[in-house]
Amino acid sequence: MGAPRHYSEIDTLIVHCSATPNGRAHTIEDIDRWHGERHWRRDLSLAPQWQPQLKHVGYHFVIELDGSLRAGRPFHETGAHAFGHNRNSIGICMIGTDQYSQAQWATLYAVVQMLTHPKNHLNGLRITRVVGHRDLSPDTNGDGEIQPFEWLKTCPGFDVSDWLASGGNPEQRNILEDAPCLH
């Protein structure tokens, strides 16, 4: 099975979305099942003993509709969430497509602050870059900027750099206004 990675190899946090209907209360268990249907497999020898039921999930965290932060893969286990970028990153997934609850936004901001703050570096972990999955698309025209027409994915449905520059305040169009649907 795979060898654990060293925290010092990790420098990027990649924000994803589940690409599910906004407001639908999916869970990390749903994502685990979907990733299993795509034949993704984890090295369960690297999984925490308290978490053997999640056998496929590719993310390190999932933020559910109520703002709950659910643990997926531990940091020392390479993720399966952004081809070509998994070895040096942590993947965090927001349930939804482009609108998220205030609780989800608050949790995402707290996680980003915790992982990027120099006083919180854990075992050599130093997150120096926070991006959306779409920001990893190739710069096909070579102008040094990834533009919407170059995106291979639209995930996570908002501009992560703009959100960070605003101090974690999402644009109104990205805030889920309706009460969560519990099915």
N, C-alpha and C positions, 0 to 999 in steps of 0.2 A: 504494500500500500504506500501512499505518498508520505513523504517526510514533512514534518511540521515546518512552517516558514518562521523566520526570525522576525520579531517585531520591527527591527531596524530596516527591513526590506519594504515596509509599508509607509507610503508617504501621501497617499491620495484617498479621499473619501468621495465616492461616487453616489449621487442621489438618483434614484430610479422611481418609477411609478409602476403599479401593478397592471396598468392598462385595462382596468375593470370599470364598470359604470360608476361615475361619481356618486357618492352617497351609499353605495352598496357595501354592507359590513362584512367583507371577506376577512379571512384570518391567515396567520402564518401556516396553519395546517392546510388551508386551501392551496396556498402557494407551494407547499411541500408536495401535495398531491399532483399539482400541475407540472412541477418540475420532474416528478417521477414519471408522469406520462410522456415526457420528452426524453426519458431514459437518462436523466442526470443522476449521478450517484455520489454520495459522500463517502469519505474514508471514515467510517464510524469508529475506528480506533482513535481518531483525533477528537471525537465528540465527547462533551462532558457526560459523565455517568447519569446525570439527572435529565439528559435530553436524548435518549435513544430513539424516541418515536419520530423525530424529524430526520428522515433518511435521505432526502433529496434537495432540500432547500439550498439555493445558491447564494442567498444574501446573508450578511452578518446580523442585520437587524431588519425588522418590519415594523412600521408604525401603523397600527390599526386605526379605524375611524374614530374611536373614542380617545385616541392619543396614547394608548398603551404601547409601550416599547417592548417588542417581543424579540428575544434572542434567537438567532439562527445559528450560523456557524461561528465558532470561537475565532478570535483574531489570528491564532496560529494556524488555522486551517484556510488554505487558499479558497477564495470564493469561486462561484460560477455565475457571474452576472454581467461581465463586460469583456468579451473576447479580446485577448491581447493585452488586457490591463488587470487581470485578476491577481497576478502574483504580487503586485505592489499596492493593492487597494483594499479598502473596506467598502462593501456594498450595503446601502440602506435603501429600503423600498417603502414608499408611501402608498397606502391603499387608495386607489382612485386613478384618474387619468390626468386631469388638469385642475381639479378643484378639491380642496382638502379642508377638513374642519379646523377650527381655531385650535382645538386640542392637538391635532396633528402638527400644525405649524409650530406650536409652542414646544412640542417634544423634539421636532427636528432641530429647532434652534438650540435647545438645551444640549442635544447630542453633539452638534457641530461645535458649540462653545467648549464642551468638555473635551472633545478629541483634539481640538486645535490649540487649546490654551497651554502655554509652555509649562506651567506648574502641574499640569495633569498628565504629562508624558509618562507612559507606563512601560517599563521594561524596554526602553529604547524606541517606543512608538512615537513618531513625530509626523503628524499630519500637517503638511505644508500646502496642500492644494485641495480645494473642495469644488467639484464640478458636477454638472448634470450628465447623464449618460449620453445625451445628444452632443455634448461638447467634445466627445471623443471621436466624432466623425472626422474623416480625412478632409484636409483643406485642398479640395480638388482644383481650385483655380490658383492656388499658390500665393494668395494675397496676405497670408498670415492671420486670417480671421475665419473662423467657422461660421458661415452664414446659413440661414434657414434652408436655402436651396441645396446645401451640402449635407444636411442632416440625414443620417441613415435611420435615425429614430427621432421621435419628438419627445421622448421620455426625458425628464419627468413632467412635461407640460407647463413648465415655467422656467424663467431664466435664473439659474442659480446665482450667477455673479451679481445680477441686479438685486436679487433678494438679499444676498449678503451685504451689498453696499447700502441697502436700506435699513440695516440693523435687524434683519429678520422679519420685516413687515411685508407681507405678501400683497400683491396687487389685488384689488377688489374682485376682479374677474376670476381669481384663483382661490377665492374663499367660498367654501361650501355653505350656502345659506340655509338650506333645508335641514330638518332633523334627519338623523341617520335612518336609513331603511334597514331593519333588522332581519333581512332574509337574503 
